[in-house]
Amino acid sequence: MKILLIISDGLGDRPFSGLNGKTSLEAANKPNLNTLAKEGMIGLIDPIAPGVIPGSDTSHLNYLGYDPFKYYTGRGPFEAMGTGLTLRGGDVAFRANFATVDDDGVVTDRRAGRIREGTSELAKPLNMRIEDVEILFKEGTEHRAALVLRGEGITTNVSDNDPHSENLKPKEIVATAEDGKKTARILNEFYKRSLKILKEQPVNLKRKSEGLKEANAILFRGGGSVPRLPSFNEKYSIKGGYVAAVALVSGICRLVGLKDFTPSGVTGSTDTNVKAKFESAIKALNEVDFVLVNVKGTDIAGHDGSGVEKRDFIEKIDAAMSETVMKVKENTVICFTGDHSTPASVKEHTSDPVPILLRYPGCRKDGVGKFDEISAKDGYLRLRGSDLMNVLLSSANLAEKYGA
């Protein structure tokens, strides 16, 4: 059988006061997810391990069978790969945001009003050379971008400039080890030059005239060197693909060798065309054995503290399943879960385990019949992220026996 893994980013939640004490998943009208739960089994999964707060990068790596404690070098390389940049061994990559700072250099919006248009024009002049170091800068989705340093003596042993909060100035980059001094110097100079460049860009002059937040500063963090990951196709002896509009997830999938089936026009936000993502994934299953689909909107709503919007987006996902996912359930292993919890009441990732649903022809049924965090405690499944690929391959009759 084929395998369809749908990851609703930040799916897990806690009871939310605006939903009468229910989680967004509990409160959502989700007939298709409940049908799959009734016909299959549900439970809980710790994306990394109990008590460990996952990032989207480390959890996706673990779900795909790549131990993040062994392979994770920082989010930057994956973000950079996802934007389409081609990286070389020795490159150091950072994830970056277009941000807004005031005349005093204080951050007033870390995401520049979630800017969507004009970022490619803003990114181009930020490609430059400082001393003997080549700097590559590429826009991603919305406010996201990637910053890559290429040159001799560049390391990851530097701090970030991102203050991780509004109403603070970006931090000065400092070396965290002796070999990081050159990198810190280059990054501080890049930030200084970028302020002047961005201030004069027509995109920002237009945004200012329209009363929109200018994308007039770059915040960067999560620097990492490019890891070498074994090929997914060789590791599991199957062909794999992915559908993802977020550069981070796309970068991870590209780095392990999954084929990109992402349709044009989809986004990494709540306005994305979920049905188009599912349609593309199902079409891809004619060519490959495994497809990962990432849907980001649940995480966006969680970070924004909107349990209601998160509920509504879950309903959007469920509705999109009617003419897509539900049509292939008789010959496909369907797994639906999240990569971590982003409770709307917390607005950040937490270590809460995430509900998981598994349905395939002839599978055991646990009789729960509802898919949410509370019902999940009564289901069959209790997994760690590192178990997931083994479970999916075995469910699809693609696993090899261990032992005689």
Protein Blocks (a to p, Z undefined) as FASTA:
>chain_A
ZZdddddehkbccddfklgopafklmpccfklmmmmmmmccddddfkbghiacdfklmmm
mmnopafklmmgbjklmmmmmnopacdehiacdddddddddfkopafbfngooaabhklm
mmmmmgccehjbccdddddehjbccdddddehiafkbcdfbeoighiacdddddfbfklm
mmmmmmmmmmmmmmmmmmmpmklmmmmmnopacdfbccdehiacddddddfklmnopacd
dddfbfklmmmmmmnopacfbdehiacbfkbcfklmmmmmmmmmmmmmbdcdddfklmmm
mmnopaklmmmmmmmmmmmmmmmmmmmmmmcccddddfbdcdfklopacfbdcdddddde
hiacehlopacfklmmmmmbdcdfklmmmmmmmmnopaccedZZ
